[in-house]
């Protein structure tokens, strides 16, 4: 009997953007379409739709809109260890009615120690440096 073949599962990244930052997220996705295709991508509703429109080759799983539960869906994925990173282009100058959800995502990213980019500069650094690759367990040898 032969051993089953192990299938590598691509790491997953969540993409979220406030309304005033959606164009910037789409531009980021276009600029890094080739690199992003190496990941399983999840996005809140409108952001995911905009990315799919601009980059039809990317396989983006759309979740609910952020204020309608999409932020919580991403939070659950972080807590379950299903995400390798979060790119969340926030708009700190506009009041957000679901600000509590935004803070929860930030808190979960820190608690579960996943890379998180809150602006394009950080996202650029992480995507170029392979900062979203899953970390290998540290050996005590």
Backbone as a ProteinNet text record, in pm:
[ID]
protein_1_A
[PRIMARY]
XXXXXXXXXXXXXXXXXXXXXXXXXXXXXXXXXXXXXXXXXXXXXXXXXXXXXXXXXXXXXXXXXXXXXXXXXXXXXXXXXXXXXXXXXXXXXXXXXXXXXXXXXXXXXXXXXXXXXXXXXXXXXXXXXXXXXXXXXXXXX
[TERTIARY]
84.2	0	88.9	53.3	132.4	80.1	171.6	134.2	59	-38	-109.7	-15	-41.2	39.9	-8.7	83.6	47.5	28.2	-79.3	-106.6	-79.3	2.8	33.8	-84.7	-124.3	-232.9	-169.4	-208.3	-153.1	-193.1	-103.9	-140.2	-252.5	-324.5	-439.7	-419.1	-467.2	-461.3	-602.2	-638	-764	-734.1	-819.7	-807.6	-931.7	-911.2	-1020.4	-981.3	-1077.1	-1047.3	-1170	-1148.9	-1256.3	-1289.5	-1407.9	-1454.8	-1352.8	-1293.4	-1198.9	-1066.6	-1046.1	-920.7	-940.2	-1062.2	-1087.3	-1009	-1001.6	-924.5	-778.3	-726.4	-587	-566.2	-664.2	-654.6	-657	-742.9	-749.2	-615.9	-558.2	-428.4	-319.9	-324.5	-228.9	-245.4	-368.7	-394.6	-345.6	-370	-322	-169.4	-105.6	41	103.8	33.5	88.7	5	-65.4	-155.3	-81.7	35.7	112.3	144.6	192.6	228.9	105.1	-2.8	-125.5	-187.5	-158.6	-214.2	-155.9	-49.3	9.9	-66.5	-164.4	-238	-384.8	-446.4	-592.5	-634.4	-722.3	-760.8	-905.2	-925.7	-1057.9	-1073.3	-1192.2	-1213.2	-1356.3	-1374.2	-1509.2	-1579.3	-1711.7	-1795.1	-1756.8	-1768	-1743.1	-1597.1	-1506.3	-1363.7	-1334.3	-1387.2	-1366.1	-1421.9	-1538.8	-1599	-1514.3	-1463.6	-1379	-1248.8	-1189.7	-1065.3	-1091.9	-1199.5	-1235.7	-1254.6	-1321	-1343.5	-1211.9	-1121.3	-994.1	-893.5	-902.6	-806.2	-881.4	-946.5	-1029.9	-953.7	-823	-745.2	-728.4	-748.6	-735.7	-861.6	-841.4	-952.7	-977.6	-1075.1	-1105.9	-1238.6	-1236.3	-1359.1	-1418	-1538.1	-1603.7	-1685	-1663.5	-1741	-1846.6	-1915.7	-2015	-1945.6	-2021.2	-1970.5	-1925.9	-1821.2	-1767.3	-1871.9	-1954.7	-2052.5	-2164.5	-2179.4	-2286.1	-2236	-2114.4	-2061.6	-1931.8	-1887.2	-1763.2	-1641.3	-1638	-1526.2	-1523.8	-1641.8	-1648.4	-1607.7	-1645.5	-1605	-1452.3	-1389.4	-1243	-1183.2	-1242.6	-1195.5	-1200.7	-1307	-1319.1	-1209.9	-1181.5	-1076.5	-939.9	-916.3	-790.4	-783.9	-891.2	-894.5	-881.5	-929	-922.3	-789.1	-699.6	-570.2	-576.4	-680.1	-698.9	-638.4	-587.6	-527.8	-380.3	-300.2	-158	-128.6	-226	-204.2	-328.9	-324.3	-435.8	-381.8	-441.5	-414	-543.2	-540.2	-659.9	-626.6	-662.3	-636.3	-744.5	-706.6	-801.8	-802.1	-912.3	-923.5	-939.4	-829.8	-837.1	-907	-937.9	-998.3	-1150.2	-1208.1	-1354.6	-1411	-1519.3	-1581.1	-1643.3	-1624.3	-1677.6	-1781	-1904.2	-2005	-1971.3	-1889.3	-1851.1	-1706.9	-1666.1	-1530.1	-1492.5	-1588.3	-1561.5	-1512.9	-1572.5	-1531.4	-1388.8	-1354.4	-1220.3	-1119.1	-1149.7	-1060.5	-1047.8	-1156.5	-1152	-1057.8	-1061.4	-971	-825.2	-800	-664.9	-619.3	-705.4	-672.3	-644.6	-729.8	-711.2	-581.7	-548.3	-423.2	-303.1	-310	-201.2	-201.1	-317.8	-328.1	-277	-315.6	-276.3	-148.4	-85.8	46.1	56.1	-38.4	-28.4	14.7	88.2	127.9	4.8	8.8	-105.1	-51.7	-107	-71.6	-194.4	-180.4	-292	-280.1	-170.5	-153.6	-73.7	-68.8	-3.7	146.2	212	356.7	391.3	318.4	344	307.1	196.3	156	262.9	319.7	426.4	546.5	586.7	700.5	672.9	554.6	521.9	511.4	448.3	429.4	562.2	649.6	779.5	876.9	865.4	959.6	907.5	799.5	737.9	694.9	650.3	610.9	480.1	406.6	280.2	293.5	414.8	434.7	419.7	359.3	346.3	482.6	492.4	619.2	638.9	762.9	795.7	812.1	774	793	941.7	969.3	1107.1	1152.9	1267.4	1322.7	1404.6	1399.1	1477.4	1611.9	1646.4	1775.8	1890.9
-117.9	0	124.6	220.9	343.3	447	528	634.7	743.7	807	916.7	1032.2	1098.7	1213.1	1336	1402.4	1523.9	1638	1709.9	1823.8	1951.2	2035.5	2162.8	2256.7	2316.3	2413.9	2551.9	2632.2	2767.9	2847.5	2932.8	3020.1	3115.2	3164.6	3251	3390.4	3489.2	3629.4	3687.8	3770.7	3845.5	3987.3	4036.3	4171.6	4251.5	4362.5	4447.2	4591.8	4673.9	4816.4	4899.5	5005.2	5101.9	5169.4	5228.7	5288.2	5381.8	5468.8	5566.9	5504.2	5376.4	5308.1	5192.6	5174.2	5063.4	5078.3	5199.6	5220.5	5184	5219.3	5187.5	5036.1	4965.5	4819.8	4755.7	4807.2	4755.3	4779.6	4897.1	4928.1	4834.3	4806.8	4714	4574.5	4528.5	4395.3	4387	4492.1	4493.6	4487	4566	4571.9	4439.5	4363.6	4238.9	4116.5	4125.5	4016.2	3882.6	3881.8	3756.9	3697.7	3780	3732.5	3690.7	3767.5	3734	3602.8	3564.9	3439.3	3317.3	3336.2	3227.1	3200.1	3283.4	3273.6	3241.2	3183	3176.9	3312.9	3379.4	3516.3	3520.8	3592.8	3617	3767.4	3817.8	3962.4	3990.7	4103.5	4146.1	4181.6	4182.9	4190.1	4286	4414.4	4513.2	4513	4503	4499.3	4379.6	4264.5	4145	4159.4	4220.7	4242.7	4334.2	4439.2	4534.5	4468	4385.4	4317.2	4215.7	4140.9	4043.8	4112.5	4228.2	4305.3	4347.2	4396.5	4448.8	4338.4	4227.1	4117.2	3984.9	3960.9	3840.7	3709.1	3710.4	3587.4	3548.2	3642.1	3610.7	3540.9	3436.4	3363	3420.9	3509.7	3578.2	3526	3473.2	3431.2	3552.9	3590.5	3707.4	3666.6	3739	3720	3829.4	3840.6	3946.9	4082.8	4186.5	4322.5	4339.2	4419.7	4438.7	4467.2	4571.6	4604.3	4501.5	4413	4312.3	4176.2	4173.2	4049.3	4001.1	4064	4021.2	4034.9	4142.1	4159.9	4045	4003.8	3892.2	3761.2	3742.3	3620.8	3612.9	3723.7	3726.3	3705.1	3766.4	3745.6	3599.1	3531.2	3388	3308.4	3345.6	3275.9	3296	3414.8	3440.4	3351.6	3349.9	3272.4	3122.4	3076.4	2934.2	2897.5	2994.9	2968.1	2947.1	2998.1	2976.9	3087	3194.4	3304.4	3320.6	3347.4	3372.6	3521	3604.6	3747.6	3826.8	3954.1	4045.8	4174.3	4213.1	4344.1	4422.7	4526.1	4603.3	4750.3	4805	4945.8	5027.8	5085	5160.5	5307.7	5373	5517.3	5579.2	5626.1	5677.8	5813.2	5876.4	6009.7	6009.9	5895.6	5887.8	5808.8	5858.6	5782.4	5654.5	5545	5415.4	5369.2	5342.6	5294.6	5156.9	5080.2	4947.3	4946	5056.8	5072.2	4962.6	4912.8	4805.9	4680.5	4651.6	4535.3	4552	4673.7	4703.4	4679.2	4728.2	4708.1	4559.9	4485.1	4341.7	4270.2	4306.7	4244.8	4276	4398.9	4438.3	4358.7	4350.4	4277.3	4129.6	4065.9	3924.6	3900.5	3991.6	3977.1	3980.2	4064.3	4072.4	3948.8	3910.4	3794.7	3667.8	3646.6	3525.2	3543.6	3658.6	3686.9	3661.1	3718.2	3708.5	3844.5	3845.4	3973.1	4053.1	4182.7	4268.8	4399.6	4437.1	4565.5	4654.2	4772.5	4866.6	4978.3	4976.9	5076.1	5013.4	5082.9	5026.5	5006.9	5098.3	5085.1	4954.5	4922.2	4797.9	4676.7	4685.2	4574.8	4548.5	4654.9	4641.4	4567.3	4606	4539.9	4391.8	4360	4220.6	4134.9	4186.5	4106.4	4084.9	4184.8	4172.7	4084.4	4083.7	4008.6	3870.2	3826.9	3697.7	3691.4	3805.3	3814.5	3746.3	3697.1	3628.4	3476.8	3426.9	3282.8	3229.4	3111.3	3054.9	3032.9	3061.2	3042.7	2895.7	2851.2	2714	2710.6	2599.1	2590.8	2605.1	2672.8	2694.3	2569.3	2518.9	2400.2	2440	2361.4	2392	2321.8	2258	2188.9	2283.9
0	0	0	-81	-88.4	9.1	56	149.3	74.5	140.7	74.6	45	-63	-102.3	-26.4	39.4	113.6	14.3	31.1	-54.3	23.8	-33.1	33.3	17.6	126.6	122.7	125.6	29.3	22.5	146.1	194.5	306.5	264.7	361.9	334.5	391.4	316.7	358.6	347.9	443.1	435.8	387.9	299.2	244.8	282.4	350.4	396.5	370	331	310.8	342.2	417.5	439.2	306.6	298.7	172.9	109.4	188.5	134.5	90.9	121.9	87.8	-11.8	-61.4	-154.1	-284.3	-338.6	-461.4	-439.6	-323.7	-291.3	-280.3	-223.1	-212.8	-351.4	-439.3	-576.4	-647.3	-630.4	-691.8	-637.7	-508.7	-447.2	-507.3	-519.6	-576.3	-721.2	-797.9	-937.4	-942.7	-858.3	-858.9	-815.6	-734.1	-678.4	-714.9	-826.4	-867.2	-874.6	-933.1	-945.8	-808.4	-717.9	-582.8	-504.4	-514.7	-441.9	-489.9	-614.7	-665.9	-593.9	-517.7	-439.6	-309.4	-279.6	-153.5	-177.8	-75.2	-72.2	-18.7	-90.1	-54.2	-5.6	102.4	158	171.9	144	153.3	196.6	262.6	293.4	161.8	164.4	45.6	-64.9	-39.4	-143.8	-186.3	-91.4	-124.1	-214.2	-179.5	-260.4	-400.7	-412.3	-543.3	-629.9	-570.3	-644.4	-689.4	-603.9	-640.8	-752.3	-741.7	-846.9	-981.7	-978.8	-1101.1	-1165.8	-1084.2	-1133.9	-1167.5	-1096.3	-1112.1	-1124.4	-1238.1	-1251.1	-1234.9	-1252.3	-1236.1	-1088.8	-998.2	-855.4	-805.2	-727.5	-667.7	-529.1	-519.8	-394.7	-340.4	-220.1	-153.7	-84.7	-127.9	-68.1	53.4	160.3	282.6	287.8	397.4	411.5	417.6	393.4	409.8	555.2	576.2	711.4	818.3	800	903.5	917.6	818.7	823.6	870.3	924.3	979.6	917.1	809.1	744.1	834.1	913.2	1006.9	1107.9	1154.9	1250.2	1184.4	1057	986.6	978.1	946	938.2	1076.8	1178.3	1315.2	1355	1318.7	1349.6	1277.5	1152.9	1077.8	1142.8	1196.3	1267	1391.1	1469.6	1593.7	1567.7	1453.4	1417.7	1352.6	1334.2	1274	1123.5	1059.2	915.4	829.2	891.4	815.2	850.7	748	767.6	781.2	747.7	755.9	723.2	756	733.7	671.7	560.4	501.6	515.7	597.1	629.8	611.2	496.2	470.3	540.5	653.6	734.4	694.5	724.8	705.3	843.4	902.1	1038.6	1050	937.9	942.4	929.8	896.9	884.8	1001.5	1061.3	1170	1115.1	1187	1145	1246.1	1200.3	1293.8	1351	1280.8	1328.6	1380	1440.6	1491.5	1590.3	1666.7	1763	1689.6	1573.1	1494.4	1442.5	1402.2	1353.9	1466.4	1584.3	1698.6	1731.9	1716.6	1744.5	1647.7	1520	1422	1454.9	1490.9	1527.9	1650.4	1749.7	1872.6	1842.5	1761.8	1729.8	1652.3	1563.1	1487.5	1580.4	1682.2	1780.1	1869.7	1921	2010.7	1943.2	1817.6	1745.6	1664.2	1679.5	1624.8	1475	1398.9	1253.8	1199.1	1089.1	1028.3	987.3	1013.1	983.1	925.3	811	749.5	753.6	810.8	819	716	639.7	533.1	419.4	308.1	190	209.7	277.3	295.8	367.1	470.7	544	458.7	386.7	299.1	193.7	138.2	37.9	97.1	217.2	282.3	305.4	356.4	386.8	261.3	156.9	35.5	-36.5	-35	-102.4	-25.1	105.8	190.1	226.5	162.8	192	339.1	390.5	530.4	565.4	465.1	492.7	485	462.5	459.6	600.7	615.2	750.2	812.5	939.6	1010.2	1042.2	1031	1069.8	1221.2	1283	1428.5	1462.4	1570.4	1614.6	1688.6	1649.6	1713.1	1835.4	1939	2058.5	2055.9	1944.3	1931.7	1925.5
[MASK]
+++++++++++++++++++++++++++++++++++++++++++++++++++++++++++++++++++++++++++++++++++++++++++++++++++++++++++++++++++++++++++++++++++++++++++++

